[in-house]
Amino acid sequence: MPRKFLVKDPRGKEVILTEAGWVEHILADHGELASYLEYLEQTITDPDRIYKSQWDNASELYLRRSSIATGPFQGYHIVVVVRWCLESLRLIGVVTTGYVTSDDKIGGELRWQRSNQ
């Protein structure tokens, strides 16, 4: 399956964004992220917080505060939703969507937080 990126989060877990996920979910539903692919990747590799999803027990929300440096969303936060799946007997995270928000209170149980916060 073609991919946009495969990275590790700060806990050492692998997360993938497929080409289909990028086109069919992120660009289709959140076209404002078209030029922010690098920010999505950074949100996974260097998040401020990771939350358990309130709606899906197999998903987590990665938050990187004030991560956009330029453009119409400067100063906004990026949230990336990752769903955990078993693939070839290993757990891998698959990006299901991403969005920008001005609110850093996204709810859910806190699973991980950067140590300097």
MOPAC internal coordinates of N, CA, C and O (Angstrom, degrees):
PM7 1SCF
backbone

  N    0.0000 0     0.00 0     0.00 0    0    0    0
  C    1.4447 1     0.00 0     0.00 0    1    0    0
  C    1.5233 1   108.03 1     0.00 0    2    1    0
  O    1.2310 1   119.67 1   -57.47 1    3    2    1
  N    1.3360 1   118.23 1   122.53 1    3    2    1
  C    1.4660 1   121.16 1   179.97 1    5    3    2
  C    1.5294 1   110.32 1   -60.93 1    6    5    3
  O    1.2310 1   121.10 1   -37.22 1    7    6    5
  N    1.3225 1   115.50 1   142.78 1    7    6    5
  C    1.4559 1   118.37 1  -178.04 1    9    7    6
  C    1.5211 1   111.65 1  -130.84 1   10    9    7
  O    1.2310 1   121.80 1   -25.63 1   11   10    9
  N    1.3192 1   114.15 1   154.37 1   11   10    9
  C    1.4589 1   121.93 1   174.65 1   13   11   10
  C    1.5211 1   109.51 1   -84.35 1   14   13   11
  O    1.2310 1   120.96 1   138.22 1   15   14   13
  N    1.3541 1   115.76 1   -41.78 1   15   14   13
  C    1.4589 1   119.78 1   174.97 1   17   15   14
  C    1.5238 1   110.83 1  -160.17 1   18   17   15
  O    1.2310 1   121.56 1   -21.08 1   19   18   17
  N    1.3249 1   114.61 1   158.92 1   19   18   17
  C    1.4614 1   124.41 1   172.13 1   21   19   18
  C    1.5196 1   105.13 1  -135.83 1   22   21   19
  O    1.2310 1   120.60 1   -63.34 1   23   22   21
  N    1.3418 1   116.46 1   116.66 1   23   22   21
  C    1.4597 1   121.72 1  -175.39 1   25   23   22
  C    1.5236 1   109.86 1  -133.99 1   26   25   23
  O    1.2310 1   120.81 1    -7.92 1   27   26   25
  N    1.3236 1   116.06 1   172.08 1   27   26   25
  C    1.4639 1   121.80 1   173.46 1   29   27   26
  C    1.5147 1   109.04 1  -113.18 1   30   29   27
  O    1.2310 1   121.67 1   -40.54 1   31   30   29
  N    1.3323 1   114.40 1   139.46 1   31   30   29
  C    1.4574 1   119.34 1   176.20 1   33   31   30
  C    1.5359 1   108.75 1   -81.68 1   34   33   31
  O    1.2310 1   119.05 1    -3.45 1   35   34   33
  N    1.3314 1   119.41 1   176.55 1   35   34   33
  C    1.4597 1   120.19 1  -176.22 1   37   35   34
  C    1.5291 1   114.27 1   -65.37 1   38   37   35
  O    1.2310 1   120.34 1   166.37 1   39   38   37
  N    1.3255 1   116.96 1   -13.63 1   39   38   37
  C    1.4690 1   121.12 1   177.38 1   41   39   38
  C    1.5224 1   111.52 1   -91.98 1   42   41   39
  O    1.2310 1   120.37 1  -179.38 1   43   42   41
  N    1.3499 1   116.89 1     0.62 1   43   42   41
  C    1.4554 1   121.58 1   179.69 1   45   43   42
  C    1.5154 1   114.10 1    86.77 1   46   45   43
  O    1.2310 1   119.81 1  -171.03 1   47   46   45
  N    1.3284 1   117.96 1     8.97 1   47   46   45
  C    1.4624 1   121.93 1   179.68 1   49   47   46
  C    1.5275 1   110.31 1   -86.73 1   50   49   47
  O    1.2310 1   120.84 1   -42.61 1   51   50   49
  N    1.3480 1   116.00 1   137.39 1   51   50   49
  C    1.4649 1   121.11 1   179.46 1   53   51   50
  C    1.5234 1   111.31 1   -79.44 1   54   53   51
  O    1.2310 1   121.56 1   -42.51 1   55   54   53
  N    1.3312 1   114.62 1   137.49 1   55   54   53
  C    1.4635 1   122.00 1   178.68 1   57   55   54
  C    1.5223 1   107.70 1  -132.33 1   58   57   55
  O    1.2310 1   120.83 1   -45.31 1   59   58   57
  N    1.3262 1   116.03 1   134.69 1   59   58   57
  C    1.4605 1   122.24 1  -178.39 1   61   59   58
  C    1.5321 1   109.97 1  -120.93 1   62   61   59
  O    1.2310 1   121.33 1   -37.04 1   63   62   61
  N    1.3166 1   115.06 1   142.96 1   63   62   61
  C    1.4631 1   121.73 1   166.74 1   65   63   62
  C    1.5129 1   106.01 1  -116.61 1   66   65   63
  O    1.2310 1   120.47 1   -64.43 1   67   66   65
  N    1.3204 1   116.71 1   115.57 1   67   66   65
  C    1.4610 1   120.69 1   179.75 1   69   67   66
  C    1.5247 1   110.14 1   -82.83 1   70   69   67
  O    1.2310 1   121.18 1   -19.07 1   71   70   69
  N    1.3135 1   115.35 1   160.93 1   71   70   69
  C    1.4608 1   120.87 1   175.36 1   73   71   70
  C    1.5282 1   109.95 1   -59.68 1   74   73   71
  O    1.2310 1   120.46 1   138.13 1   75   74   73
  N    1.3366 1   116.73 1   -41.87 1   75   74   73
  C    1.4697 1   120.74 1   179.19 1   77   75   74
  C    1.5241 1   110.89 1   -63.83 1   78   77   75
  O    1.2310 1   120.09 1   137.72 1   79   78   77
  N    1.3246 1   117.42 1   -42.28 1   79   78   77
  C    1.4651 1   120.71 1   177.67 1   81   79   78
  C    1.5163 1   112.15 1   -62.16 1   82   81   79
  O    1.2310 1   121.04 1   140.09 1   83   82   81
  N    1.3330 1   115.62 1   -39.91 1   83   82   81
  C    1.4616 1   121.03 1   178.20 1   85   83   82
  C    1.5239 1   110.93 1   -62.86 1   86   85   83
  O    1.2310 1   120.37 1   130.42 1   87   86   85
  N    1.3382 1   116.90 1   -49.58 1   87   86   85
  C    1.4631 1   121.25 1  -174.95 1   89   87   86
  C    1.5299 1   111.91 1   -77.14 1   90   89   87
  O    1.2310 1   120.34 1   130.90 1   91   90   89
  N    1.3379 1   116.96 1   -49.10 1   91   90   89
  C    1.4685 1   120.95 1  -170.96 1   93   91   90
  C    1.5250 1   114.37 1   -82.24 1   94   93   91
  O    1.2310 1   119.71 1   158.54 1   95   94   93
  N    1.3119 1   118.17 1   -21.46 1   95   94   93
  C    1.4641 1   119.25 1  -178.22 1   97   95   94
  C    1.5249 1   111.89 1  -114.31 1   98   97   95
  O    1.2310 1   120.56 1   123.10 1   99   98   97
  N    1.3236 1   116.53 1   -56.90 1   99   98   97
  C    1.4598 1   118.33 1  -174.61 1  101   99   98
  C    1.5279 1   111.15 1   -72.01 1  102  101   99
  O    1.2310 1   119.62 1   125.01 1  103  102  101
  N    1.3223 1   118.32 1   -54.99 1  103  102  101
  C    1.4598 1   119.31 1  -178.62 1  105  103  102
  C    1.5231 1   112.52 1   -67.07 1  106  105  103
  O    1.2310 1   120.30 1   142.22 1  107  106  105
  N    1.3302 1   117.03 1   -37.78 1  107  106  105
  C    1.4675 1   120.19 1  -179.20 1  109  107  106
  C    1.5325 1   111.89 1   -66.71 1  110  109  107
  O    1.2310 1   120.41 1   141.18 1  111  110  109
  N    1.3273 1   116.83 1   -38.82 1  111  110  109
  C    1.4667 1   120.32 1  -175.66 1  113  111  110
  C    1.5243 1   113.55 1  -100.89 1  114  113  111
  O    1.2310 1   120.41 1   156.09 1  115  114  113
  N    1.3204 1   116.82 1   -23.91 1  115  114  113
  C    1.4663 1   120.99 1  -175.76 1  117  115  114
  C    1.5283 1   109.51 1  -138.46 1  118  117  115
  O    1.2310 1   121.10 1  -118.52 1  119  118  117
  N    1.3196 1   115.49 1    61.48 1  119  118  117
  C    1.4535 1   121.91 1  -177.17 1  121  119  118
  C    1.5170 1   114.59 1   -57.02 1  122  121  119
  O    1.2310 1   120.84 1   159.42 1  123  122  121
  N    1.3343 1   116.00 1   -20.58 1  123  122  121
  C    1.4639 1   119.62 1   178.24 1  125  123  122
  C    1.5302 1   112.20 1   -63.19 1  126  125  123
  O    1.2310 1   120.34 1   165.22 1  127  126  125
  N    1.3317 1   116.96 1   -14.78 1  127  126  125
  C    1.4672 1   121.20 1  -179.94 1  129  127  126
  C    1.5301 1   112.99 1   -90.12 1  130  129  127
  O    1.2310 1   119.78 1  -177.02 1  131  130  129
  N    1.3197 1   118.02 1     2.98 1  131  130  129
  C    1.4676 1   121.66 1  -174.47 1  133  131  130
  C    1.5239 1   113.08 1   -52.32 1  134  133  131
  O    1.2310 1   119.82 1   142.72 1  135  134  133
  N    1.3080 1   117.95 1   -37.28 1  135  134  133
  C    1.4671 1   120.08 1  -178.65 1  137  135  134
  C    1.5226 1   112.96 1  -101.99 1  138  137  135
  O    1.2310 1   120.53 1  -164.03 1  139  138  137
  N    1.3351 1   116.58 1    15.97 1  139  138  137
  C    1.4647 1   120.42 1  -176.03 1  141  139  138
  C    1.5314 1   113.61 1  -118.45 1  142  141  139
  O    1.2310 1   119.77 1  -153.61 1  143  142  141
  N    1.3116 1   118.05 1    26.39 1  143  142  141
  C    1.4669 1   121.19 1  -179.59 1  145  143  142
  C    1.5306 1   111.35 1   -55.35 1  146  145  143
  O    1.2310 1   120.11 1   136.14 1  147  146  145
  N    1.3263 1   117.40 1   -43.86 1  147  146  145
  C    1.4697 1   120.55 1  -179.10 1  149  147  146
  C    1.5292 1   111.38 1   -61.96 1  150  149  147
  O    1.2310 1   120.09 1   146.39 1  151  150  149
  N    1.3265 1   117.43 1   -33.61 1  151  150  149
  C    1.4625 1   120.59 1   178.57 1  153  151  150
  C    1.5235 1   111.24 1   -70.05 1  154  153  151
  O    1.2310 1   120.51 1   144.59 1  155  154  153
  N    1.3360 1   116.63 1   -35.41 1  155  154  153
  C    1.4679 1   119.49 1   175.75 1  157  155  154
  C    1.5199 1   110.13 1   -61.79 1  158  157  155
  O    1.2310 1   120.93 1   134.54 1  159  158  157
  N    1.3226 1   115.83 1   -45.46 1  159  158  157
  C    1.4616 1   120.81 1   179.38 1  161  159  158
  C    1.5263 1   110.90 1   -61.73 1  162  161  159
  O    1.2310 1   119.88 1   135.20 1  163  162  161
  N    1.3250 1   117.84 1   -44.80 1  163  162  161
  C    1.4616 1   122.03 1   178.78 1  165  163  162
  C    1.5193 1   112.07 1   -63.63 1  166  165  163
  O    1.2310 1   120.42 1   146.75 1  167  166  165
  N    1.3219 1   116.80 1   -33.25 1  167  166  165
  C    1.4562 1   120.32 1   179.11 1  169  167  166
  C    1.5204 1   110.88 1   -63.82 1  170  169  167
  O    1.2310 1   120.24 1   147.50 1  171  170  169
  N    1.3153 1   117.14 1   -32.50 1  171  170  169
  C    1.4674 1   121.00 1   178.26 1  173  171  170
  C    1.5269 1   111.27 1   -81.11 1  174  173  171
  O    1.2310 1   119.97 1   136.13 1  175  174  173
  N    1.3173 1   117.66 1   -43.87 1  175  174  173
  C    1.4618 1   120.08 1  -175.90 1  177  175  174
  C    1.5263 1   112.86 1   -77.70 1  178  177  175
  O    1.2310 1   120.16 1   154.06 1  179  178  177
  N    1.3337 1   117.30 1   -25.94 1  179  178  177
  C    1.4580 1   120.68 1  -176.13 1  181  179  178
  C    1.5365 1   110.94 1  -142.54 1  182  181  179
  O    1.2310 1   120.15 1  -120.05 1  183  182  181
  N    1.3400 1   117.32 1    59.95 1  183  182  181
  C    1.4613 1   119.91 1  -178.05 1  185  183  182
  C    1.5276 1   111.53 1   -76.52 1  186  185  183
  O    1.2310 1   120.97 1   -16.86 1  187  186  185
  N    1.3094 1   115.74 1   163.14 1  187  186  185
  C    1.4656 1   120.32 1   169.91 1  189  187  186
  C    1.5240 1   110.06 1   -84.94 1  190  189  187
  O    1.2310 1   121.19 1   142.26 1  191  190  189
  N    1.3310 1   115.33 1   -37.74 1  191  190  189
  C    1.4658 1   120.59 1  -179.40 1  193  191  190
  C    1.5281 1   110.16 1  -148.49 1  194  193  191
  O    1.2310 1   121.35 1   -25.27 1  195  194  193
  N    1.3302 1   115.03 1   154.73 1  195  194  193
  C    1.4631 1   121.96 1   172.10 1  197  195  194
  C    1.5232 1   106.67 1  -128.30 1  198  197  195
  O    1.2310 1   120.95 1   -52.02 1  199  198  197
  N    1.3252 1   115.78 1   127.98 1  199  198  197
  C    1.4631 1   122.33 1  -178.53 1  201  199  198
  C    1.5217 1   110.69 1  -116.27 1  202  201  199
  O    1.2310 1   120.53 1   -30.07 1  203  202  201
  N    1.3141 1   116.59 1   149.93 1  203  202  201
  C    1.4618 1   122.11 1   169.14 1  205  203  202
  C    1.5253 1   106.53 1   -75.12 1  206  205  203
  O    1.2310 1   120.41 1   -42.11 1  207  206  205
  N    1.3140 1   116.81 1   137.89 1  207  206  205
  C    1.4556 1   120.99 1   177.21 1  209  207  206
  C    1.5277 1   110.47 1   -65.87 1  210  209  207
  O    1.2310 1   121.00 1   -38.77 1  211  210  209
  N    1.3181 1   115.69 1   141.23 1  211  210  209
  C    1.4643 1   120.91 1   175.52 1  213  211  210
  C    1.5280 1   111.64 1   -78.84 1  214  213  211
  O    1.2310 1   120.43 1   163.24 1  215  214  213
  N    1.3426 1   116.78 1   -16.76 1  215  214  213
  C    1.4586 1   120.87 1  -172.97 1  217  215  214
  C    1.5157 1   114.13 1  -108.58 1  218  217  215
  O    1.2310 1   120.15 1   159.02 1  219  218  217
  N    1.3352 1   117.31 1   -20.98 1  219  218  217
  C    1.4601 1   120.68 1  -175.79 1  221  219  218
  C    1.5276 1   108.62 1  -142.49 1  222  221  219
  O    1.2310 1   120.25 1   -66.96 1  223  222  221
  N    1.3264 1   117.12 1   113.04 1  223  222  221
  C    1.4624 1   121.43 1  -176.97 1  225  223  222
  C    1.5203 1   113.44 1   -61.47 1  226  225  223
  O    1.2310 1   119.81 1   159.80 1  227  226  225
  N    1.3248 1   117.97 1   -20.20 1  227  226  225
  C    1.4622 1   121.32 1  -178.80 1  229  227  226
  C    1.5299 1   112.47 1   -92.40 1  230  229  227
  O    1.2310 1   120.08 1  -175.77 1  231  230  229
  N    1.3331 1   117.45 1     4.23 1  231  230  229
  C    1.4649 1   120.63 1  -176.07 1  233  231  230
  C    1.5250 1   112.08 1  -119.33 1  234  233  231
  O    1.2310 1   122.03 1   -27.22 1  235  234  233
  N    1.3353 1   113.71 1   152.78 1  235  234  233
  C    1.4562 1   121.57 1   174.81 1  237  235  234
  C    1.5243 1   108.89 1  -131.01 1  238  237  235
  O    1.2310 1   120.90 1   -25.87 1  239  238  237
  N    1.3267 1   115.88 1   154.13 1  239  238  237
  C    1.4531 1   122.59 1   178.87 1  241  239  238
  C    1.5242 1   108.33 1  -113.23 1  242  241  239
  O    1.2310 1   120.97 1   -56.66 1  243  242  241
  N    1.3264 1   115.75 1   123.34 1  243  242  241
  C    1.4596 1   122.69 1   178.95 1  245  243  242
  C    1.5249 1   107.35 1   -98.31 1  246  245  243
  O    1.2310 1   120.40 1   -51.26 1  247  246  245
  N    1.3209 1   116.84 1   128.74 1  247  246  245
  C    1.4641 1   122.02 1  -178.60 1  249  247  246
  C    1.5188 1   109.61 1  -119.65 1  250  249  247
  O    1.2310 1   121.12 1   -49.30 1  251  250  249
  N    1.3116 1   115.45 1   130.70 1  251  250  249
  C    1.4678 1   121.26 1   171.95 1  253  251  250
  C    1.5164 1   106.16 1  -124.65 1  254  253  251
  O    1.2310 1   120.77 1   -65.87 1  255  254  253
  N    1.3304 1   116.14 1   114.13 1  255  254  253
  C    1.4635 1   121.41 1  -173.88 1  257  255  254
  C    1.5295 1   111.95 1   -77.03 1  258  257  255
  O    1.2310 1   121.59 1   -36.62 1  259  258  257
  N    1.3329 1   114.55 1   143.38 1  259  258  257
  C    1.4675 1   123.05 1   176.17 1  261  259  258
  C    1.5189 1   112.09 1    43.85 1  262  261  259
  O    1.2310 1   120.68 1  -135.37 1  263  262  261
  N    1.3194 1   116.30 1    44.63 1  263  262  261
  C    1.4573 1   120.61 1  -171.47 1  265  263  262
  C    1.5222 1   114.34 1   -86.73 1  266  265  263
  O    1.2310 1   119.48 1   163.16 1  267  266  265
  N    1.3149 1   118.60 1   -16.84 1  267  266  265
  C    1.4611 1   120.32 1  -176.99 1  269  267  266
  C    1.5282 1   109.18 1   -91.60 1  270  269  267
  O    1.2310 1   121.05 1   -60.74 1  271  270  269
  N    1.3202 1   115.59 1   119.26 1  271  270  269
  C    1.4632 1   121.29 1  -172.69 1  273  271  270
  C    1.5282 1   113.54 1   -88.49 1  274  273  271
  O    1.2310 1   119.84 1   154.96 1  275  274  273
  N    1.3380 1   117.91 1   -25.04 1  275  274  273
  C    1.4625 1   120.27 1  -176.17 1  277  275  274
  C    1.5225 1   110.47 1  -140.67 1  278  277  275
  O    1.2310 1   121.09 1   -12.00 1  279  278  277
  N    1.3259 1   115.52 1   168.00 1  279  278  277
  C    1.4583 1   120.98 1   174.15 1  281  279  278
  C    1.5140 1   113.25 1    88.59 1  282  281  279
  O    1.2310 1   120.58 1     8.11 1  283  282  281
  N    1.3334 1   116.49 1  -171.89 1  283  282  281
  C    1.4662 1   120.89 1  -174.07 1  285  283  282
  C    1.5265 1   113.89 1   -67.38 1  286  285  283
  O    1.2310 1   119.83 1   163.05 1  287  286  285
  N    1.3265 1   117.93 1   -16.95 1  287  286  285
  C    1.4628 1   121.00 1  -179.48 1  289  287  286
  C    1.5247 1   112.08 1  -107.67 1  290  289  287
  O    1.2310 1   120.49 1  -158.59 1  291  290  289
  N    1.3212 1   116.67 1    21.41 1  291  290  289
  C    1.4638 1   120.91 1   179.57 1  293  291  290
  C    1.5286 1   109.73 1   -54.30 1  294  293  291
  O    1.2310 1   121.04 1   -49.50 1  295  294  293
  N    1.3408 1   115.62 1   130.50 1  295  294  293
  C    1.4562 1   121.00 1   179.54 1  297  295  294
  C    1.5184 1   114.26 1    85.98 1  298  297  295
  O    1.2310 1   119.94 1   173.13 1  299  298  297
  N    1.3230 1   117.72 1    -6.87 1  299  298  297
  C    1.4687 1   120.64 1   178.25 1  301  299  298
  C    1.5262 1   109.85 1   -78.59 1  302  301  299
  O    1.2310 1   121.32 1   -13.02 1  303  302  301
  N    1.3093 1   115.09 1   166.98 1  303  302  301
  C    1.4572 1   122.13 1   178.91 1  305  303  302
  C    1.5236 1   108.99 1  -102.01 1  306  305  303
  O    1.2310 1   121.36 1   -29.36 1  307  306  305
  N    1.3235 1   115.01 1   150.64 1  307  306  305
  C    1.4694 1   121.15 1   175.24 1  309  307  306
  C    1.5190 1   107.80 1  -105.66 1  310  309  307
  O    1.2310 1   120.82 1   -43.77 1  311  310  309
  N    1.3185 1   116.05 1   136.23 1  311  310  309
  C    1.4620 1   122.63 1   172.12 1  313  311  310
  C    1.5241 1   107.14 1  -121.18 1  314  313  311
  O    1.2310 1   120.81 1   -49.11 1  315  314  313
  N    1.3253 1   116.06 1   130.89 1  315  314  313
  C    1.4596 1   122.12 1   176.21 1  317  315  314
  C    1.5212 1   107.55 1  -120.77 1  318  317  315
  O    1.2310 1   120.89 1   -52.04 1  319  318  317
  N    1.3237 1   115.90 1   127.96 1  319  318  317
  C    1.4629 1   121.54 1   179.08 1  321  319  318
  C    1.5260 1   108.58 1   -97.45 1  322  321  319
  O    1.2310 1   121.22 1   -54.13 1  323  322  321
  N    1.3306 1   115.27 1   125.87 1  323  322  321
  C    1.4611 1   122.33 1  -177.36 1  325  323  322
  C    1.5234 1   108.63 1  -121.57 1  326  325  323
  O    1.2310 1   120.94 1   -51.72 1  327  326  325
  N    1.3258 1   115.80 1   128.28 1  327  326  325
  C    1.4729 1   121.82 1   177.51 1  329  327  326
  C    1.5154 1   107.97 1  -104.96 1  330  329  327
  O    1.2310 1   120.66 1   -50.51 1  331  330  329
  N    1.3441 1   116.34 1   129.49 1  331  330  329
  C    1.4659 1   122.11 1  -178.02 1  333  331  330
  C    1.5140 1   110.39 1   -88.68 1  334  333  331
  O    1.2310 1   120.82 1   -51.45 1  335  334  333
  N    1.3477 1   116.04 1   128.55 1  335  334  333
  C    1.4635 1   123.28 1  -176.13 1  337  335  334
  C    1.5286 1   109.24 1  -133.69 1  338  337  335
  O    1.2310 1   120.93 1   -27.58 1  339  338  337
  N    1.3192 1   115.82 1   152.42 1  339  338  337
  C    1.4601 1   120.85 1   172.03 1  341  339  338
  C    1.5171 1   108.18 1   -88.94 1  342  341  339
  O    1.2310 1   120.79 1   -54.78 1  343  342  341
  N    1.3180 1   116.09 1   125.22 1  343  342  341
  C    1.4587 1   121.41 1   178.69 1  345  343  342
  C    1.5177 1   107.70 1  -135.20 1  346  345  343
  O    1.2310 1   120.54 1   -62.06 1  347  346  345
  N    1.3279 1   116.57 1   117.94 1  347  346  345
  C    1.4664 1   121.54 1  -178.20 1  349  347  346
  C    1.5268 1   111.13 1    52.79 1  350  349  347
  O    1.2310 1   120.82 1  -133.63 1  351  350  349
  N    1.3262 1   116.04 1    46.37 1  351  350  349
  C    1.4603 1   124.42 1   177.75 1  353  351  350
  C    1.5235 1   114.45 1    62.94 1  354  353  351
  O    1.2310 1   120.28 1  -156.08 1  355  354  353
  N    1.3262 1   117.07 1    23.92 1  355  354  353
  C    1.4625 1   119.96 1   173.55 1  357  355  354
  C    1.5185 1   108.78 1  -135.73 1  358  357  355
  O    1.2310 1   121.44 1   -29.76 1  359  358  357
  N    1.3101 1   114.85 1   150.24 1  359  358  357
  C    1.4570 1   121.03 1  -179.60 1  361  359  358
  C    1.5204 1   109.19 1   -84.24 1  362  361  359
  O    1.2310 1   120.78 1   -51.61 1  363  362  361
  N    1.3211 1   116.10 1   128.39 1  363  362  361
  C    1.4668 1   121.05 1   178.08 1  365  363  362
  C    1.5273 1   108.64 1  -136.30 1  366  365  363
  O    1.2310 1   121.18 1   -37.95 1  367  366  365
  N    1.3200 1   115.35 1   142.05 1  367  366  365
  C    1.4524 1   120.80 1   177.57 1  369  367  366
  C    1.5160 1   110.58 1   -90.96 1  370  369  367
  O    1.2310 1   120.82 1   -44.49 1  371  370  369
  N    1.3169 1   116.03 1   135.51 1  371  370  369
  C    1.4646 1   121.63 1   178.56 1  373  371  370
  C    1.5279 1   107.47 1  -117.80 1  374  373  371
  O    1.2310 1   120.79 1   -56.23 1  375  374  373
  N    1.3253 1   116.09 1   123.77 1  375  374  373
  C    1.4591 1   120.08 1   178.26 1  377  375  374
  C    1.5242 1   107.96 1   -67.33 1  378  377  375
  O    1.2310 1   120.98 1   -55.68 1  379  378  377
  N    1.3384 1   115.73 1   124.32 1  379  378  377
  C    1.4636 1   119.95 1   179.00 1  381  379  378
  C    1.5196 1   112.06 1  -101.36 1  382  381  379
  O    1.2310 1   120.20 1   150.53 1  383  382  381
  N    1.3288 1   117.22 1   -29.47 1  383  382  381
  C    1.4571 1   120.80 1   176.12 1  385  383  382
  C    1.5204 1   109.34 1  -168.01 1  386  385  383
  O    1.2310 1   121.44 1    -5.37 1  387  386  385
  N    1.2924 1   114.85 1   174.63 1  387  386  385
  C    1.4529 1   122.23 1   176.12 1  389  387  386
  C    1.5104 1   108.17 1  -155.44 1  390  389  387
  O    1.2310 1   120.75 1   -23.00 1  391  390  389
  N    1.3207 1   116.18 1   157.00 1  391  390  389
  C    1.4605 1   119.35 1   178.66 1  393  391  390
  C    1.5210 1   110.46 1  -158.87 1  394  393  391
  O    1.2310 1   120.75 1   -14.92 1  395  394  393
  N    1.3166 1   116.16 1   165.08 1  395  394  393
  C    1.4572 1   122.37 1   175.02 1  397  395  394
  C    1.5221 1   107.93 1  -103.48 1  398  397  395
  O    1.2310 1   121.16 1   -31.20 1  399  398  397
  N    1.3279 1   115.39 1   148.80 1  399  398  397
  C    1.4563 1   120.44 1   178.93 1  401  399  398
  C    1.5185 1   109.58 1  -152.06 1  402  401  399
  O    1.2310 1   120.85 1   -27.97 1  403  402  401
  N    1.3078 1   115.98 1   152.03 1  403  402  401
  C    1.4625 1   120.01 1   174.92 1  405  403  402
  C    1.5245 1   110.47 1   -92.16 1  406  405  403
  O    1.2310 1   120.13 1   173.25 1  407  406  405
  N    1.3199 1   117.37 1    -6.75 1  407  406  405
  C    1.4651 1   123.13 1  -176.77 1  409  407  406
  C    1.5280 1   109.89 1  -104.31 1  410  409  407
  O    1.2310 1   119.94 1   -56.17 1  411  410  409
  N    1.3294 1   117.73 1   123.83 1  411  410  409
  C    1.4705 1   119.17 1   178.92 1  413  411  410
  C    1.5219 1   111.99 1   -95.34 1  414  413  411
  O    1.2310 1   120.03 1  -169.28 1  415  414  413
  N    1.3080 1   117.54 1    10.72 1  415  414  413
  C    1.4632 1   122.11 1   176.65 1  417  415  414
  C    1.5290 1   107.54 1  -103.72 1  418  417  415
  O    1.2310 1   120.66 1   -91.36 1  419  418  417
  N    1.3351 1   116.34 1    88.64 1  419  418  417
  C    1.4605 1   119.94 1  -173.59 1  421  419  418
  C    1.5166 1   112.56 1   -99.67 1  422  421  419
  O    1.2310 1   119.92 1  -179.70 1  423  422  421
  N    1.3239 1   117.76 1     0.30 1  423  422  421
  C    1.4588 1   121.96 1   174.43 1  425  423  422
  C    1.5077 1   113.80 1    76.64 1  426  425  423
  O    1.2310 1   121.44 1     2.00 1  427  426  425
  N    1.3176 1   114.85 1  -178.00 1  427  426  425
  C    1.4484 1   120.70 1  -177.42 1  429  427  426
  C    1.5153 1   111.36 1    83.91 1  430  429  427
  O    1.2310 1   121.11 1   -15.58 1  431  430  429
  N    1.3090 1   115.48 1   164.42 1  431  430  429
  C    1.4596 1   122.16 1   179.96 1  433  431  430
  C    1.5272 1   110.22 1   -71.71 1  434  433  431
  O    1.2310 1   120.41 1   -48.35 1  435  434  433
  N    1.3231 1   116.82 1   131.65 1  435  434  433
  C    1.4579 1   121.16 1   178.23 1  437  435  434
  C    1.5226 1   108.82 1   -71.15 1  438  437  435
  O    1.2310 1   120.66 1   -57.36 1  439  438  437
  N    1.3396 1   116.35 1   122.64 1  439  438  437
  C    1.4662 1   121.85 1  -179.15 1  441  439  438
  C    1.5244 1   112.18 1  -100.81 1  442  441  439
  O    1.2310 1   120.62 1   147.77 1  443  442  441
  N    1.3240 1   116.42 1   -32.23 1  443  442  441
  C    1.4710 1   121.56 1  -177.27 1  445  443  442
  C    1.5130 1   108.23 1  -155.76 1  446  445  443
  O    1.2310 1   120.71 1   -34.78 1  447  446  445
  N    1.3420 1   116.24 1   145.22 1  447  446  445
  C    1.4572 1   120.24 1   177.30 1  449  447  446
  C    1.5249 1   108.52 1  -143.62 1  450  449  447
  O    1.2310 1   121.26 1   -38.15 1  451  450  449
  N    1.3323 1   115.19 1   141.85 1  451  450  449
  C    1.4588 1   120.89 1   176.22 1  453  451  450
  C    1.5303 1   107.84 1   -56.95 1  454  453  451
  O    1.2310 1   120.22 1   -41.78 1  455  454  453
  N    1.3017 1   117.18 1   138.22 1  455  454  453
  C    1.4661 1   121.10 1  -172.48 1  457  455  454
  C    1.5162 1   114.44 1   -69.33 1  458  457  455
  O    1.2310 1   119.16 1   159.30 1  459  458  457
  N    1.3143 1   119.21 1   -20.70 1  459  458  457
  C    1.4616 1   120.37 1  -178.30 1  461  459  458
  C    1.5148 1   113.51 1   -93.04 1  462  461  459
  O    1.2310 1   119.19 1  -159.91 1  463  462  461
  N    1.3285 1   119.14 1    20.09 1  463  462  461
  C    1.4724 1   121.37 1   179.50 1  465  463  462
  C    1.5128 1   110.32 1  -100.48 1  466  465  463
  O    1.2310 1   120.10 1   180.00 1  467  466  465

